[in-house]
């Protein structure tokens, strides 16, 4: 039985575009530091292509780690977080929960670049405001952070620190808005 963090392929295609938009907002932080490394930009483009149905889930699952390797090219924490946001967006083809990872890393990148927590809140506000009703509905199908161990929302990197806090804030607002 697949993990509830997977989502259906149609839901993954919906949330992939949103995840790509989240990652794209901070991509310049990576590209200004490492202009010759196109892996994060390519990951975002692939997430968008997957969302349109131009790429298969199987093909993207095989490529999902490519953008993550770009983090080794960057030195600033904001650039690393931006590359990780792109990698998480590319991972949505494999598991829908990576969309929340893309959003959490993008918010981290924005906060690190600005040097203040208000930038994190502003980024999360943009992400939630930019989310369609269908994307929100799909993301509400995901288990809450820490409730299911079989995927990115289980114990691990996304569940800890500011990333976990960012995901929790998104999930709380998603569920509050459904009432």
C-alpha positions in Angstrom: 0.0 0.0 0.0 1.5 3.4 -0.9 2.2 6.0 1.7 -0.5 8.5 2.3 2.2 11.1 1.7 2.4 10.0 -1.9 -0.9 11.4 -3.1 -2.5 10.3 -6.4 -0.7 11.1 -9.6 -3.3 13.7 -10.5 -2.9 15.4 -7.1 0.9 15.3 -7.5 0.6 17.0 -10.9 -1.5 19.7 -9.3 0.8 20.4 -6.4 4.0 20.1 -8.5 3.2 23.5 -10.2 2.7 25.2 -6.9 5.9 23.7 -5.5 7.7 24.9 -8.6 6.3 28.4 -8.1 7.5 28.4 -4.4 11.0 27.3 -5.4 11.2 29.7 -8.3 10.6 32.7 -6.0 14.0 32.0 -4.3 16.0 30.6 -7.2 17.8 33.9 -7.7 19.5 33.4 -4.4 21.2 30.3 -5.7 21.8 31.6 -9.2 23.4 34.8 -8.0 26.0 32.7 -6.1 26.4 29.9 -8.6 25.3 31.2 -12.0 26.8 28.4 -14.0 24.9 25.6 -12.2 21.5 25.1 -13.9 20.4 22.0 -11.9 17.9 23.9 -9.7 16.4 25.8 -12.6 16.1 22.5 -14.5 14.4 20.9 -11.5 11.8 23.6 -11.4 11.2 23.3 -15.1 10.8 19.6 -14.8 8.4 20.0 -11.9 6.3 22.3 -14.1 6.6 19.9 -17.1 5.4 17.0 -14.8 2.5 19.1 -13.7 1.4 19.7 -17.3 1.7 15.9 -18.0 4.7 16.3 -20.3 6.9 14.1 -18.1 6.2 10.7 -16.5 6.4 10.0 -12.8 8.7 7.1 -13.4 11.2 9.2 -15.4 11.2 12.0 -12.8 11.6 9.5 -9.9 14.9 8.4 -11.5 16.1 12.1 -11.7 14.8 13.5 -8.4 18.2 13.7 -6.7 20.0 15.7 -9.4 19.0 19.1 -8.1 19.9 18.2 -4.6 23.5 17.7 -5.6 23.6 21.4 -6.5 23.6 22.3 -2.8 27.3 21.3 -2.8 28.0 24.2 -5.3 26.6 26.9 -3.0 28.2 28.2 0.2 25.6 30.6 1.7 22.8 29.0 3.7 20.2 31.0 1.7 21.5 29.6 -1.6 21.7 26.1 -0.2 18.0 26.4 0.9 17.0 27.7 -2.5 18.6 24.7 -4.2 16.9 22.3 -1.7 13.5 24.0 -2.5 14.1 23.2 -6.2 15.1 19.6 -5.4 12.0 19.2 -3.3 9.8 20.5 -6.1 11.3 17.9 -8.4 10.6 15.3 -5.8 6.8 15.9 -6.0 6.6 13.5 -9.0 7.7 10.8 -6.5 5.8 11.9 -3.5 3.3 14.7 -3.1 4.6 15.6 0.4 7.7 17.1 -1.2 5.6 20.1 -2.2 5.5 21.1 1.5 9.3 20.6 1.6 9.7 22.9 -1.4 7.6 25.5 0.4 9.4 25.1 3.7 12.9 25.4 2.1 11.7 28.5 0.0 10.5 30.2 3.2 13.8 29.3 4.9 15.8 30.8 2.0 13.7 34.0 2.0 14.2 34.4 5.8 18.0 33.7 5.6 18.4 36.2 2.7 16.5 38.9 4.5 17.9 38.1 7.9 14.6 38.3 9.6 11.6 36.1 10.6 9.1 38.5 9.0 10.4 37.5 5.6 9.6 33.8 6.4 6.0 34.8 7.4 5.7 36.9 4.2 6.9 34.0 2.1 4.4 31.6 3.8 1.6 34.2 3.3 2.5 34.4 -0.4 2.6 30.6 -0.8 -0.8 30.2 0.8 -2.3 33.1 -1.2 -0.9 31.7 -4.4 -2.4 28.2 -3.8 -5.5 27.2 -5.8 -8.5 25.6 -4.2 -7.6 22.3 -5.9 -4.0 22.5 -4.6 -5.2 23.2 -1.1 -7.6 20.3 -1.2 -4.8 18.0 -2.4 -2.4 19.2 0.3 -5.1 18.7 3.0 -5.0 15.0 2.1 -1.5 14.7 3.4 -1.0 13.5 7.0 0.1 16.1 9.4 3.8 16.5 10.0 5.0 13.6 12.2 1.8 11.5 11.9 3.1 9.1 9.3 6.7 7.8 9.2 6.7 6.6 5.6 7.8 9.7 3.8 9.2 13.2 4.0 6.7 14.3 6.6 7.8 11.6 9.0 10.7 11.9 11.5 13.7 13.5 9.8 15.0 16.7 8.3 11.6 18.2 7.2 10.1 17.6 10.6 12.8 19.4 12.6 13.6 23.0 13.3 12.4 25.8 11.1 11.5 23.5 8.3 9.1 21.6 10.6 7.8 24.9 11.9 7.2 26.2 8.3 5.3 23.0 7.3 3.3 23.0 10.5 2.3 26.6 9.9 1.2 25.8 6.3 -0.8 22.8 7.4 -2.5 24.6 10.3 -3.6 27.4 7.9 -4.7 24.9 5.3 -6.9 23.0 7.7 -8.2 26.2 9.4 -9.2 27.6 6.0 -11.3 24.5 5.3 -13.6 25.1 8.2 
